[in-house]
Amino acid sequence: MSEALLISYVDLISEGTYVPNLLSSLLLNIPPPLTFV
């Protein structure tokens, strides 16, 4: 996991756009960002 992706996850979560973020994580075949919280 690169820092850029992790930062983008934090930005998306802070903006309340969790659903698109979850979809992107599924497309990338990686765990949802909530696992980092």
N, C-alpha and C positions, 0 to 999 in steps of 0.2 A: 504493500500500500504506500503510495507516494504522499508526501505532505500536501501536494497540490490538491489531490482528490479529497484528503481529509479536511483541508481548509474549505473546499467547495461544499462539502457536506455540512460543516458547521454553519457556513453562510446560508445554505438552503434551509436548515433547521431554524435558524434565527429569524428567517423571513417567513417561516410558517408554511413553506412549500414542501411538506414531507412526502406527499403522494408522488409527485414527479420525481423526487429524489429516490424514493423506494423503487419506482419503476426503472430508473437509470441503474440502480444498484443490481436489480435483477438482470438487466441487459448485460451488465458487466460481469455477472456471475460472482458477485462479492457480497458479503454480509451487509445488511442495512446499517446505516449510520448510527442507529441507536445503540449498537454494540460498543461504540466508542465513548458513549456518554457515561 
